Amino acid sequence: MEAADVVVVGAGPAGSTVAFELARHGHHVVLVEEHARVGRPVQCAGLVSQRVLDLAGSTSFVRRPVKGATVFSPALQSVTFRAAEPRAFVIDRAGLDIHLADRAARAGATVLTGWRFDGLDAPPNGSARLRLLGPSNEARSIDARLVVGADGVASAVARAFRLRRPVEILPAFESEFGESPGDPDTVEVYLGNELSPGLFGWWIPDGDGGARAGVAVNAGAITAREYCQRLERQIARRFGRPLKAPTGFLVSGIPIGTLPRTSADRVLLVGDAAAQVKPLSGGGIYTGMRCAQIAAEVAHRALGSNDLSARALAVYDASWKAELGEEFSKALYLRRLLLRLSDADLEKVVSALKGAGLTEVIVAFGDIDFPTGVARALLRQSPSLVRLFPKALSALLSSGGVRAPELDVGPRRSP
Ligand SMILES: Cc1cc2nc3c(=O)[nH]c(=O)nc-3n(C[C@H](O)[C@H](O)[C@H](O)COP(=O)(O)OP(=O)(O)OC[C@H]3O[C@@H](n4cnc5c(N)ncnc54)[C@H](O)[C@@H]3O)c2cc1C
């Protein structure tokens, strides 16, 4: 019987980060990936902050810095924010995943590609027995003192350990285009309940002359693919000419909302498996990698003291929530408010953002990993934005929605 200290399921950014951190501490780590090639298929728009480059310890996968963003209202009114320095980076997402898995392997982790975690068998004393299926459905078992579920939004590890799944999973659809008529260092955000109810539509240059158009939507009468086609028509209107046919598609899901527990006896969840995703943007690479580092610190101590009980591992939940929990709950609250805005309200939001001094506020405070900071700064600065929200707030409260966290908008100018 094969045995390891830790089996990490899923060689995405979160799984490979945990595997690297634990292997470099000398633990015997096996990193299991169901696909034959790490990083494929790509399921991402590939926009990250400098923090991701720092956590990855490399820039080899960066394609292009991004300095600006343009937000479009449903009627294509627009406001552009442009910084002097790069605020984000378009990356080769497969390149990031490959770099991180190679780094874990160089630190001593065994990387098993083409093997799928299929469930748990009756656990022997003092470990968890994982059942894996290979490329031709051949079976293999590994005993692990600790299992890390880094297997993405549909986490089989979470299900096997009976951990609760995210309440909300937004279906996402992305089309890839070989050429982009837009500015290669500006991302575009498209608002509108007809285009992307649930998040927003995006047009992100791929750093290679093309771009990706995508949506993540609340489940509704039409599919994410149809919403994406509507978005593509909107983008064509904005450019004043039809887009060329897409060269590829991507279908996935984005988990939204915080899980009550991301640990239990002998298991930790990280990344999308733990719904460690920014609720206002659906981005999860930075948050997943940072939580993976925290998971590895907790796991290293628990392996050292040989206490892998739910109680010992609960430190992980407390630690990552201490760092990101407040940002996530404020963002969830803001997201629910934003979802209550009609298209007419969204027109007013974009008009308000064009108001005196607000683009400067966004450029000064904008941070794609911690967006509630800029929201707070904007609400402090703009009475016309604040006026839009009581309506949304009362709609939310009358629908029995969430309890408001302290958004602390602070002193306001009188209207
Ligand atoms: C359309 C779209 C666009 C996005 N754009 C961005 C963006 O621009 N910026 C950003 O920060 N985030 C973005 N995200 C979110 C981001 O892709 C995820 O948050 C991130 O990939 C999560 O990393 P992870 O390591 O937790 O999981 P994943 O990257 O999903 O990796 C999970 C891995 O586990 C493997 N796996 C799954 N099940 C098993 C199993 N049973 N056995 C073995 N292996 C298994 C999978 O093959 C996969 O390799 C986007 C998401 C979508 C859907």
The ligand as a Tripos MOL2 file, in Angstrom:
@<TRIPOS>MOLECULE
LIG
   53    58     1     0     0
SMALL
NO_CHARGES

@<TRIPOS>ATOM
      1 C1        -14.6070   31.9370  -16.6420 C.3       1 LIG1
      2 C2        -13.7200   32.1630  -15.4600 C.ar      1 LIG1
      3 C3        -12.8150   33.2120  -15.4810 C.ar      1 LIG1
      4 C4        -12.0070   33.4530  -14.3620 C.ar      1 LIG1
      5 N1        -11.1030   34.4660  -14.4110 N.ar      1 LIG1
      6 C5        -10.3100   34.7240  -13.3340 C.ar      1 LIG1
      7 C6         -9.3570   35.7820  -13.3550 C.ar      1 LIG1
      8 O1         -9.2100   36.4870  -14.3450 O.2       1 LIG1
      9 N2         -8.6170   35.9890  -12.2390 N.ar      1 LIG1
     10 C7         -8.7510   35.2250  -11.1010 C.ar      1 LIG1
     11 O2         -8.0650   35.4640  -10.0970 O.2       1 LIG1
     12 N3         -9.6290   34.2050  -11.0740 N.ar      1 LIG1
     13 C8        -10.4050   33.9370  -12.1480 C.ar      1 LIG1
     14 N4        -11.2910   32.8900  -12.1170 N.ar      1 LIG1
     15 C9        -11.3380   32.0480  -10.9270 C.3       1 LIG1
     16 C10       -10.1210   31.1290  -10.9100 C.3       1 LIG1
     17 O3        -10.0200   30.4540  -12.1450 O.3       1 LIG1
     18 C11       -10.2550   30.1320   -9.7560 C.3       1 LIG1
     19 O4        -10.5850   30.8290   -8.5750 O.3       1 LIG1
     20 C12        -8.9430   29.3660   -9.5590 C.3       1 LIG1
     21 O5         -8.6400   28.6030  -10.6880 O.3       1 LIG1
     22 C13        -9.0650   28.4560   -8.3460 C.3       1 LIG1
     23 O6         -7.8890   27.7190   -8.2070 O.3       1 LIG1
     24 P1         -7.9370   26.2940   -7.4960 P.3       1 LIG1
     25 O7         -6.5370   25.8150   -7.4770 O.co2     1 LIG1
     26 O8         -8.6990   26.3910   -6.2450 O.co2     1 LIG1
     27 O9         -8.8460   25.3900   -8.4390 O.3       1 LIG1
     28 P2         -8.7030   25.0210   -9.9680 P.3       1 LIG1
     29 O10        -7.8570   25.9930  -10.6910 O.co2     1 LIG1
     30 O11       -10.0910   24.7880  -10.4430 O.co2     1 LIG1
     31 O12        -7.9120   23.6510   -9.9300 O.3       1 LIG1
     32 C14        -8.5130   22.4720   -9.4840 C.3       1 LIG1
     33 C15        -7.7380   21.3130  -10.0820 C.3       1 LIG1
     34 O13        -8.2430   20.1040   -9.5390 O.3       1 LIG1
     35 C16        -8.3520   19.1460  -10.5480 C.3       1 LIG1
     36 N5         -9.3580   18.1700  -10.1140 N.ar      1 LIG1
     37 C17       -10.6920   18.3810   -9.9760 C.ar      1 LIG1
     38 N6        -11.2910   17.2660   -9.5100 N.ar      1 LIG1
     39 C18       -10.3120   16.3510   -9.3600 C.ar      1 LIG1
     40 C19       -10.3020   14.9920   -8.8990 C.ar      1 LIG1
     41 N7        -11.4340   14.3660   -8.5130 N.pl3     1 LIG1
     42 N8         -9.1380   14.3230   -8.8710 N.ar      1 LIG1
     43 C20        -7.9690   14.9390   -9.2580 C.ar      1 LIG1
     44 N9         -7.9250   16.2200   -9.6990 N.ar      1 LIG1
     45 C21        -9.0780   16.9090   -9.7380 C.ar      1 LIG1
     46 C22        -8.7470   19.9470  -11.7850 C.3       1 LIG1
     47 O14        -8.4400   19.2630  -12.9710 O.3       1 LIG1
     48 C23        -7.9210   21.2090  -11.5970 C.3       1 LIG1
     49 O15        -6.6570   21.1070  -12.2010 O.3       1 LIG1
     50 C24       -12.1110   32.6240  -13.2180 C.ar      1 LIG1
     51 C25       -13.0280   31.5660  -13.2000 C.ar      1 LIG1
     52 C26       -13.8180   31.3310  -14.3180 C.ar      1 LIG1
     53 C27       -14.7940   30.1850  -14.2750 C.3       1 LIG1
@<TRIPOS>BOND
     1     1     2 1
     2     2     3 ar
     3     2    52 ar
     4     3     4 ar
     5     4     5 ar
     6     4    50 ar
     7     5     6 ar
     8     6     7 ar
     9     6    13 1
    10     7     8 2
    11     7     9 ar
    12     9    10 ar
    13    10    11 2
    14    10    12 ar
    15    12    13 ar
    16    13    14 ar
    17    14    15 1
    18    14    50 ar
    19    15    16 1
    20    16    17 1
    21    16    18 1
    22    18    19 1
    23    18    20 1
    24    20    21 1
    25    20    22 1
    26    22    23 1
    27    23    24 1
    28    24    25 2
    29    24    26 1
    30    24    27 1
    31    27    28 1
    32    28    29 2
    33    28    30 1
    34    28    31 1
    35    31    32 1
    36    32    33 1
    37    33    34 1
    38    33    48 1
    39    34    35 1
    40    35    36 1
    41    35    46 1
    42    36    37 ar
    43    36    45 ar
    44    37    38 ar
    45    38    39 ar
    46    39    40 ar
    47    39    45 ar
    48    40    41 1
    49    40    42 ar
    50    42    43 ar
    51    43    44 ar
    52    44    45 ar
    53    46    47 1
    54    46    48 1
    55    48    49 1
    56    50    51 ar
    57    51    52 ar
    58    52    53 1
@<TRIPOS>SUBSTRUCTURE
     1 LIG1         1 GROUP 0 **** ****
